Amino acid sequence: MTESGSTIAAARSVRGIRIVSLQLVQRTGEIEEYRFDQSSFTVLTGPRNSSKTSTLKLIDYCLGDRDGPYSAVGRSIADKYQDVSLTISLNGTHRTIRRSFVRGEYSKVFLDDESDFPVENFSDWIYSQLGWPSLQIPLGRNADTAQQMVALSFRTLLRHIYRKESSWTEFASKEYDYYRVAVVNYFLGLAPNKYERDAREFKLAQAERDLAAAEAVHRDVTDSTNEMIRSVCTQLGLPILVNESGILAAQTELSDHLAELHRRRNEIVGQQMSGESEGDVAATAAGYDPALTQSYQDVSVAVQRAAESIASLRVLVQEHTQSLSLVELDRGRLERLSGAFEVFDELPVRTCPACEQKVDVKREHPDGSCYLCFQPVVADLRKRRVELEQRALDSEKREVEEALARSRYDLEHAIEREQALKSRQAELAGLINDVRSAQLAPFVTALEDIASESAKLIQQRAALPAISQALARQGTAEGVVIAARKEADRAQSAILDDQAFRRIAGERCSKLADRMNEFLRNFQGRGWVGSSVTISQDLTFFVGTRPWNEQLGAEARVLFFLSYSYALLALESDIGQDSFAPSLVILDNPYQHDLAETVVRESLDLIGNLAYRTGGQLITTQSRPAVDLRSPHHEIEMPDEYLFDEL
């Protein structure tokens, strides 16, 4: 049975998403097109590997898939086709989305062939076109324990709209529970209020965590600051300073005291310099010698010169030592050369170098001549030259040794002289100190007392900036605590009264559960377990008294998710514009887990009829022809050949 007319009836709702057509352009220029606007229920039929699932994957790819084409739809598609275009209706407005398989354009979405944007922005774009909110949700079931907020993307919603062949036993493959709760809340129209509340609860929890952390830091800073100030003040003899005013008062007092000590010191020194003390100690000191200072300077100059002389002599000794080593090395090489002459003298020539014939070493030849060329043999001049060089090196070695011995002798005497000068220098320094002590004796005690007291005051004053910084850190930590407490108070005051929200949430969860039960009652004893579905306000689905995933086997789970798709299509009529109903359900091969074919066909008829009545859209795939389906539908017979990757 098919729908009359070429499009979905205009009297029914146009809110939400509808698939209008899918167009593929081959790299040869040929175009393939599939129409989905001929009925509210479209069935893709054909044998295995006839591109049914791959067609759904292409629709999914156009709806914001970020994977590359090889991963998303398969290599054979990406290699065969140049691009794919999907025309969709968003709240009745047609828009065409094109995705390219040309390298360099994978990450772009082309809109109506007029503009493009990065695929990462697809969720924001489709939300704005549908008038749906873009929300942040807590990363976890409980907002008060979540550590961060994350975006709820359109791709997450699509996993509940498009049920893949691998997802007939769970809401979505490998989906975290907090995402499932967020998606159902979103479709029911509860998400904006719920996640506004959750965001405020998250903000309150974060503010309370920040306050606790700030208070802990403040306690640590206060304890360490108080201990440091107490310790420093006790050690330096200062009063315990607890605020900036106390520090300023202590700084003023210490500065005044230091100024008074400086005045007293100058007074004592002035008395000594003017000779106002009793007696002329400098003139009567025993052993006083006015030339001591000049003698000390002369000896110091002599010590400096002696040190320079020692340094020069050490350099000279080092150079002579190196010269001696070089002479000995050259002498050794000449000895080895002389030995080589003696070795090779005894080697006879057995081949003529001119004609290369063998020569008898015992052939007759005149005495004192060469047995090869018969010329007179003279003494070997090379050996004589070597001997001359050896004698020259022996003479040079003796000269270097004598110079080295003289240098070492001079160095030893220079060191002894330096030591004697240093002893004399120390002796003169002692005499000078005795004279100075005799001169300053009447004033030393008073000056030492003043210096000691001044040093103590300077140390106390130097500690004040550190104490001030510690108190400043304590004040900063206290300011952070005050700010965190104010933020926590603001977050607490922003928590909404949730009584009205709980009532509305309960009503909408009941409507969703009622629709599922309306569907499931048709299959009592034919794959269904006989218990009703209920949905708690935290969006936990129960079958009877147990959660659905603990109660249902594989066969019943297929019916459970068929009923969930049925209920999603009914959201627009059950809740109206307060929901964010997708009005679209895509089911890839619902013939799963040995569920009877008659049960699956009846299920599809129920969902198809509901789509017809509400103006929604159902797209499904199956290998068998759609002749047995009784609800209004349009059948697309896929080519009986392998076109796409059936992954």
ABEGO torsion letter per residue (X at the ends): XBBBEABBBAABBABEBBBABBBBBBAAGBBBBBBAAABABBBBBEBBGAGAAAAAAAAAAAAGBABBAAAAAEAAAAAABABBBBBBBBGGBBBBBBBBABBGAAABBBBGGABBBBAAAAAAAAAAAAGBBBBBBBBEABAAABABBBBBBAAAAAAAABBBAAAAABABBGBBAAAAAAAAAAAAGAAAAAAAAAAAAAAAAAAAAAAAAAAAAAAAAAAAAAAAAAAAAAAAGBBBBABAAAAAAAAAAAAAAAAAAAAAAAAAAAAAAAGABBEBAAAABBGBBAAAAAAAAAAAAAAAAAAAAAAAAAAAAAAAAAAAAAAAAAAAAAAAAAAAAAAAAABBBABBAAAGBBBBAABBBBBGBBAAAGBBBBBBAAAAAAAAAAAAAAAAAAAAAAAAAAAAAAAAAAAAAAAAAAAAAAAAAAAAAAAAAAAAAAAAAAAAAAAAAAAAAAAAAAAAAAAAAAAAAAAAAAAAAAAAAAAAAAAAAABBBAAAAAAAAAAAAAAAAAAAAAAAAAABGAGBAGBBBBBBAAGBBBBEABBAAAABBAAAAAAAAAAAAAAAAAAAAAAEAABBBAGBBBBBGABBGGBBAAAAAAAAAAAAAAAAAAGBBBBBBBABBAAABABBBBBBBBBBBBABBBX
